[in-house]
Structure formats: C-alpha cells, structure tokens
C-alpha cells in the first residue's frame, strides 16, 4: 500500500525510531523492523537535509514543509507500526505543549500535533 508523508512527518518518525531504545517486546521488534525497512529511504534524506541545513536554509525549509515522501510498497505491519510511533510522538508532544510557555514554539507544536493526528487517522483507515 502507499503511504504519503510530508517530509517533516517522516523525519519525526525516523528520528523517534532511531532514538528509541531497543527492546525485546513485540512493539520494539516491529519498530526496529520499520527502521530497517525504511532506512534506504531515510539515510539519503537525512544526509540531504543535513547538508541543506548548513548551506541553504530556505531549501531545507522547503524540503521539510513542502515536499511529500511516498512509500509505495508499505506493508500492513509497517503501516501499523508507523501509526503506533506517530501516537508515541503525539504523546511526547502533548507533554511539551503543556510545559511550553513560548507562544511561537507552542503554535508550532500545536500545528505539528494536528498534522500528526491527521496522519494517524489516515494510517488507521489504511489498516
């Protein structure tokens, strides 16, 4: 099945997967499998974003916010794992929203949270 992410959503997902501690339970195994399955997409994108962040911030911003990343051959298991990770990210963001007092940062977090919620709902309908 086809999954579409805005680049920043995919970045959030993959960074969370990289930062998650490996575990022995089924959920961690599924997340590790997702990281491995999508790593060939992630690594070149991560490199490109890193280079753009240093050399051309406007291009970096455009890539993050204006481009879609499409995974054409996502399995049902990958889609379910991605949904669970997005939900974990939303929980973390909810805590950050409650703690944040900077109006600009709060606005950004709320925007991202809304967009991730829409993505989560879309992934739910797909599985």
CNS distance restraints for C-alpha pairs under 8 A (distance, minus, plus):
assign (resid   1 and name CA) (resid  72 and name CA) 6.06 0.50 0.50
assign (resid   1 and name CA) (resid  73 and name CA) 5.30 0.50 0.50
assign (resid   1 and name CA) (resid  74 and name CA) 5.12 0.50 0.50
assign (resid   1 and name CA) (resid  75 and name CA) 6.31 0.50 0.50
assign (resid   1 and name CA) (resid  76 and name CA) 7.62 0.50 0.50
assign (resid   2 and name CA) (resid  70 and name CA) 6.83 0.50 0.50
assign (resid   2 and name CA) (resid  71 and name CA) 5.55 0.50 0.50
assign (resid   2 and name CA) (resid  72 and name CA) 4.32 0.50 0.50
assign (resid   2 and name CA) (resid  73 and name CA) 5.96 0.50 0.50
assign (resid   2 and name CA) (resid  74 and name CA) 6.04 0.50 0.50
assign (resid   3 and name CA) (resid  70 and name CA) 5.76 0.50 0.50
assign (resid   3 and name CA) (resid  71 and name CA) 5.19 0.50 0.50
assign (resid   3 and name CA) (resid  72 and name CA) 6.53 0.50 0.50
assign (resid   3 and name CA) (resid  74 and name CA) 6.74 0.50 0.50
assign (resid   3 and name CA) (resid  79 and name CA) 7.82 0.50 0.50
assign (resid   3 and name CA) (resid 123 and name CA) 7.95 0.50 0.50
assign (resid   4 and name CA) (resid  68 and name CA) 6.45 0.50 0.50
assign (resid   4 and name CA) (resid  69 and name CA) 5.75 0.50 0.50
assign (resid   4 and name CA) (resid  70 and name CA) 4.57 0.50 0.50
assign (resid   4 and name CA) (resid  71 and name CA) 6.47 0.50 0.50
assign (resid   5 and name CA) (resid   9 and name CA) 5.85 0.50 0.50
assign (resid   5 and name CA) (resid  10 and name CA) 5.80 0.50 0.50
assign (resid   5 and name CA) (resid  68 and name CA) 5.52 0.50 0.50
assign (resid   5 and name CA) (resid  69 and name CA) 5.16 0.50 0.50
assign (resid   5 and name CA) (resid  70 and name CA) 6.41 0.50 0.50
assign (resid   5 and name CA) (resid 119 and name CA) 7.90 0.50 0.50
assign (resid   6 and name CA) (resid  10 and name CA) 6.59 0.50 0.50
assign (resid   6 and name CA) (resid  64 and name CA) 7.19 0.50 0.50
assign (resid   6 and name CA) (resid  65 and name CA) 6.59 0.50 0.50
assign (resid   6 and name CA) (resid  66 and name CA) 7.11 0.50 0.50
assign (resid   6 and name CA) (resid  67 and name CA) 5.89 0.50 0.50
assign (resid   6 and name CA) (resid  68 and name CA) 4.41 0.50 0.50
assign (resid   6 and name CA) (resid  69 and name CA) 6.02 0.50 0.50
assign (resid   7 and name CA) (resid  11 and name CA) 6.17 0.50 0.50
assign (resid   7 and name CA) (resid  63 and name CA) 6.81 0.50 0.50
assign (resid   7 and name CA) (resid  64 and name CA) 4.95 0.50 0.50
assign (resid   7 and name CA) (resid  65 and name CA) 6.51 0.50 0.50
assign (resid   7 and name CA) (resid  66 and name CA) 7.69 0.50 0.50
assign (resid   7 and name CA) (resid  67 and name CA) 5.94 0.50 0.50
assign (resid   7 and name CA) (resid  68 and name CA) 5.57 0.50 0.50
assign (resid   7 and name CA) (resid  69 and name CA) 5.73 0.50 0.50
assign (resid   8 and name CA) (resid  12 and name CA) 6.16 0.50 0.50
assign (resid   8 and name CA) (resid  64 and name CA) 4.84 0.50 0.50
assign (resid   8 and name CA) (resid  65 and name CA) 6.20 0.50 0.50
assign (resid   9 and name CA) (resid  13 and name CA) 6.24 0.50 0.50
assign (resid   9 and name CA) (resid 116 and name CA) 7.18 0.50 0.50
assign (resid  10 and name CA) (resid  14 and name CA) 6.10 0.50 0.50
assign (resid  10 and name CA) (resid  69 and name CA) 7.54 0.50 0.50
assign (resid  11 and name CA) (resid  15 and name CA) 5.94 0.50 0.50
assign (resid  11 and name CA) (resid  42 and name CA) 7.94 0.50 0.50
assign (resid  11 and name CA) (resid  46 and name CA) 7.86 0.50 0.50
assign (resid  12 and name CA) (resid  16 and name CA) 6.08 0.50 0.50
assign (resid  12 and name CA) (resid  89 and name CA) 7.84 0.50 0.50
assign (resid  13 and name CA) (resid  17 and name CA) 6.29 0.50 0.50
assign (resid  13 and name CA) (resid  82 and name CA) 7.36 0.50 0.50
assign (resid  13 and name CA) (resid  85 and name CA) 6.62 0.50 0.50
assign (resid  13 and name CA) (resid  86 and name CA) 6.50 0.50 0.50
assign (resid  13 and name CA) (resid  89 and name CA) 7.73 0.50 0.50
assign (resid  14 and name CA) (resid  18 and name CA) 6.15 0.50 0.50
assign (resid  14 and name CA) (resid  35 and name CA) 6.83 0.50 0.50
assign (resid  14 and name CA) (resid  42 and name CA) 7.17 0.50 0.50
assign (resid  15 and name CA) (resid  19 and name CA) 6.06 0.50 0.50
assign (resid  16 and name CA) (resid  20 and name CA) 6.00 0.50 0.50
assign (resid  16 and name CA) (resid  85 and name CA) 7.58 0.50 0.50
assign (resid  16 and name CA) (resid  89 and name CA) 7.40 0.50 0.50
assign (resid  17 and name CA) (resid  31 and name CA) 6.60 0.50 0.50
assign (resid  17 and name CA) (resid  32 and name CA) 7.30 0.50 0.50
assign (resid  17 and name CA) (resid  35 and name CA) 6.28 0.50 0.50
assign (resid  17 and name CA) (resid  85 and name CA) 7.65 0.50 0.50
assign (resid  18 and name CA) (resid  35 and name CA) 7.36 0.50 0.50
assign (resid  22 and name CA) (resid  28 and name CA) 6.11 0.50 0.50
assign (resid  22 and name CA) (resid  29 and name CA) 7.76 0.50 0.50
assign (resid  22 and name CA) (resid  32 and name CA) 7.35 0.50 0.50
assign (resid  23 and name CA) (resid  28 and name CA) 5.30 0.50 0.50
assign (resid  23 and name CA) (resid  29 and name CA) 7.04 0.50 0.50
assign (resid  24 and name CA) (resid  28 and name CA) 6.43 0.50 0.50
assign (resid  24 and name CA) (resid  29 and name CA) 6.58 0.50 0.50
assign (resid  25 and name CA) (resid  29 and name CA) 6.31 0.50 0.50
assign (resid  26 and name CA) (resid  30 and name CA) 6.14 0.50 0.50
assign (resid  27 and name CA) (resid  31 and name CA) 6.22 0.50 0.50
assign (resid  27 and name CA) (resid  81 and name CA) 7.77 0.50 0.50
assign (resid  28 and name CA) (resid  32 and name CA) 6.04 0.50 0.50
assign (resid  29 and name CA) (resid  33 and name CA) 6.13 0.50 0.50
assign (resid  30 and name CA) (resid  34 and name CA) 6.19 0.50 0.50
assign (resid  30 and name CA) (resid  77 and name CA) 7.76 0.50 0.50
assign (resid  30 and name CA) (resid  78 and name CA) 7.74 0.50 0.50
assign (resid  30 and name CA) (resid  81 and name CA) 6.25 0.50 0.50
assign (resid  31 and name CA) (resid  35 and name CA) 6.22 0.50 0.50
assign (resid  31 and name CA) (resid  81 and name CA) 6.12 0.50 0.50
assign (resid  31 and name CA) (resid  82 and name CA) 7.86 0.50 0.50
assign (resid  31 and name CA) (resid  85 and name CA) 7.72 0.50 0.50
assign (resid  32 and name CA) (resid  36 and name CA) 6.20 0.50 0.50
assign (resid  33 and name CA) (resid  37 and name CA) 5.99 0.50 0.50
assign (resid  34 and name CA) (resid  38 and name CA) 6.11 0.50 0.50
assign (resid  34 and name CA) (resid  78 and name CA) 5.92 0.50 0.50
assign (resid  34 and name CA) (resid  81 and name CA) 7.02 0.50 0.50
assign (resid  34 and name CA) (resid  82 and name CA) 7.60 0.50 0.50
assign (resid  35 and name CA) (resid  39 and name CA) 5.70 0.50 0.50
assign (resid  36 and name CA) (resid  40 and name CA) 8.00 0.50 0.50
assign (resid  38 and name CA) (resid  42 and name CA) 6.16 0.50 0.50
assign (resid  39 and name CA) (resid  43 and name CA) 5.84 0.50 0.50
assign (resid  40 and name CA) (resid  44 and name CA) 7.16 0.50 0.50
assign (resid  41 and name CA) (resid  45 and name CA) 6.59 0.50 0.50
assign (resid  42 and name CA) (resid  46 and name CA) 5.93 0.50 0.50
assign (resid  43 and name CA) (resid  47 and name CA) 6.17 0.50 0.50
assign (resid  44 and name CA) (resid  48 and name CA) 6.10 0.50 0.50
assign (resid  45 and name CA) (resid  49 and name CA) 6.07 0.50 0.50
assign (resid  46 and name CA) (resid  50 and name CA) 6.11 0.50 0.50
assign (resid  47 and name CA) (resid  51 and name CA) 6.27 0.50 0.50
assign (resid  48 and name CA) (resid  52 and name CA) 6.14 0.50 0.50
assign (resid  49 and name CA) (resid  53 and name CA) 5.96 0.50 0.50
assign (resid  49 and name CA) (resid  60 and name CA) 6.13 0.50 0.50
assign (resid  49 and name CA) (resid  63 and name CA) 7.92 0.50 0.50
assign (resid  50 and name CA) (resid  54 and name CA) 6.60 0.50 0.50
assign (resid  51 and name CA) (resid  55 and name CA) 6.22 0.50 0.50
assign (resid  52 and name CA) (resid  56 and name CA) 4.98 0.50 0.50
assign (resid  52 and name CA) (resid  57 and name CA) 6.13 0.50 0.50
assign (resid  52 and name CA) (resid  59 and name CA) 6.53 0.50 0.50
assign (resid  52 and name CA) (resid  60 and name CA) 5.08 0.50 0.50
assign (resid  53 and name CA) (resid  57 and name CA) 5.16 0.50 0.50
assign (resid  53 and name CA) (resid  60 and name CA) 5.59 0.50 0.50
assign (resid  56 and name CA) (resid  60 and name CA) 6.24 0.50 0.50
assign (resid  57 and name CA) (resid  61 and name CA) 6.03 0.50 0.50
assign (resid  58 and name CA) (resid  62 and name CA) 6.14 0.50 0.50
assign (resid  59 and name CA) (resid  63 and name CA) 6.06 0.50 0.50
assign (resid  60 and name CA) (resid  64 and name CA) 6.20 0.50 0.50
assign (resid  61 and name CA) (resid  65 and name CA) 6.01 0.50 0.50
assign (resid  61 and name CA) (resid  66 and name CA) 7.88 0.50 0.50
assign (resid  62 and name CA) (resid  66 and name CA) 5.17 0.50 0.50
assign (resid  62 and name CA) (resid  67 and name CA) 7.08 0.50 0.50
assign (resid  63 and name CA) (resid  67 and name CA) 5.36 0.50 0.50
assign (resid  74 and name CA) (resid  78 and name CA) 6.03 0.50 0.50
assign (resid  74 and name CA) (resid  79 and name CA) 6.49 0.50 0.50
assign (resid  75 and name CA) (resid  79 and name CA) 6.20 0.50 0.50
assign (resid  76 and name CA) (resid  80 and name CA) 6.17 0.50 0.50
assign (resid  76 and name CA) (resid 127 and name CA) 6.03 0.50 0.50
assign (resid  77 and name CA) (resid  81 and name CA) 6.10 0.50 0.50
assign (resid  78 and name CA) (resid  82 and name CA) 6.01 0.50 0.50
assign (resid  79 and name CA) (resid  83 and name CA) 6.20 0.50 0.50
assign (resid  79 and name CA) (resid 123 and name CA) 6.36 0.50 0.50
assign (resid  79 and name CA) (resid 126 and name CA) 7.64 0.50 0.50
assign (resid  79 and name CA) (resid 127 and name CA) 6.93 0.50 0.50
assign (resid  80 and name CA) (resid  84 and name CA) 6.32 0.50 0.50
assign (resid  80 and name CA) (resid 123 and name CA) 7.23 0.50 0.50
assign (resid  80 and name CA) (resid 124 and name CA) 7.52 0.50 0.50
assign (resid  80 and name CA) (resid 127 and name CA) 6.68 0.50 0.50
assign (resid  81 and name CA) (resid  85 and name CA) 6.24 0.50 0.50
assign (resid  82 and name CA) (resid  86 and name CA) 6.13 0.50 0.50
assign (resid  82 and name CA) (resid 123 and name CA) 7.88 0.50 0.50
assign (resid  83 and name CA) (resid  87 and name CA) 6.23 0.50 0.50
assign (resid  83 and name CA) (resid 120 and name CA) 5.45 0.50 0.50
assign (resid  83 and name CA) (resid 123 and name CA) 5.94 0.50 0.50
assign (resid  83 and name CA) (resid 124 and name CA) 7.02 0.50 0.50
assign (resid  84 and name CA) (resid  88 and name CA) 6.30 0.50 0.50
assign (resid  85 and name CA) (resid  89 and name CA) 6.23 0.50 0.50
assign (resid  86 and name CA) (resid  90 and name CA) 6.19 0.50 0.50
assign (resid  86 and name CA) (resid 116 and name CA) 6.68 0.50 0.50
assign (resid  86 and name CA) (resid 120 and name CA) 6.43 0.50 0.50
assign (resid  87 and name CA) (resid  91 and name CA) 6.30 0.50 0.50
assign (resid  87 and name CA) (resid 117 and name CA) 7.92 0.50 0.50
assign (resid  87 and name CA) (resid 120 and name CA) 7.02 0.50 0.50
assign (resid  88 and name CA) (resid  92 and name CA) 6.44 0.50 0.50
assign (resid  89 and name CA) (resid  93 and name CA) 6.14 0.50 0.50
assign (resid  90 and name CA) (resid  94 and name CA) 6.02 0.50 0.50
assign (resid  90 and name CA) (resid 113 and name CA) 6.13 0.50 0.50
assign (resid  90 and name CA) (resid 116 and name CA) 7.07 0.50 0.50
assign (resid  90 and name CA) (resid 117 and name CA) 7.54 0.50 0.50
assign (resid  91 and name CA) (resid  95 and name CA) 6.56 0.50 0.50
assign (resid  92 and name CA) (resid  96 and name CA) 6.41 0.50 0.50
assign (resid  93 and name CA) (resid  97 and name CA) 6.01 0.50 0.50
assign (resid  93 and name CA) (resid 109 and name CA) 6.88 0.50 0.50
assign (resid  93 and name CA) (resid 113 and name CA) 6.77 0.50 0.50
assign (resid  94 and name CA) (resid  98 and name CA) 6.32 0.50 0.50
assign (resid  94 and name CA) (resid 113 and name CA) 7.82 0.50 0.50
assign (resid  95 and name CA) (resid  99 and name CA) 6.31 0.50 0.50
assign (resid  96 and name CA) (resid 100 and name CA) 5.86 0.50 0.50
assign (resid  96 and name CA) (resid 109 and name CA) 7.92 0.50 0.50
assign (resid  97 and name CA) (resid 106 and name CA) 6.08 0.50 0.50
assign (resid  97 and name CA) (resid 109 and name CA) 6.55 0.50 0.50
assign (resid  97 and name CA) (resid 110 and name CA) 7.17 0.50 0.50
assign (resid 100 and name CA) (resid 105 and name CA) 7.36 0.50 0.50
assign (resid 100 and name CA) (resid 106 and name CA) 6.19 0.50 0.50
assign (resid 101 and name CA) (resid 105 and name CA) 7.95 0.50 0.50
assign (resid 101 and name CA) (resid 106 and name CA) 6.94 0.50 0.50
assign (resid 102 and name CA) (resid 106 and name CA) 5.93 0.50 0.50
assign (resid 103 and name CA) (resid 107 and name CA) 6.09 0.50 0.50
assign (resid 104 and name CA) (resid 108 and name CA) 6.37 0.50 0.50
assign (resid 105 and name CA) (resid 109 and name CA) 6.14 0.50 0.50
assign (resid 106 and name CA) (resid 110 and name CA) 6.09 0.50 0.50
assign (resid 107 and name CA) (resid 111 and name CA) 6.18 0.50 0.50
assign (resid 108 and name CA) (resid 112 and name CA) 6.22 0.50 0.50
assign (resid 109 and name CA) (resid 113 and name CA) 5.98 0.50 0.50
assign (resid 110 and name CA) (resid 114 and name CA) 6.16 0.50 0.50
assign (resid 111 and name CA) (resid 115 and name CA) 6.30 0.50 0.50
assign (resid 112 and name CA) (resid 116 and name CA) 6.06 0.50 0.50
assign (resid 113 and name CA) (resid 117 and name CA) 6.13 0.50 0.50
assign (resid 114 and name CA) (resid 118 and name CA) 6.38 0.50 0.50
assign (resid 115 and name CA) (resid 119 and name CA) 6.31 0.50 0.50
assign (resid 116 and name CA) (resid 120 and name CA) 6.04 0.50 0.50
assign (resid 117 and name CA) (resid 121 and name CA) 6.23 0.50 0.50
assign (resid 118 and name CA) (resid 122 and name CA) 6.22 0.50 0.50
assign (resid 119 and name CA) (resid 123 and name CA) 6.15 0.50 0.50
assign (resid 120 and name CA) (resid 124 and name CA) 6.16 0.50 0.50
assign (resid 121 and name CA) (resid 125 and name CA) 6.36 0.50 0.50
assign (resid 122 and name CA) (resid 126 and name CA) 6.45 0.50 0.50
assign (resid 123 and name CA) (resid 127 and name CA) 6.60 0.50 0.50
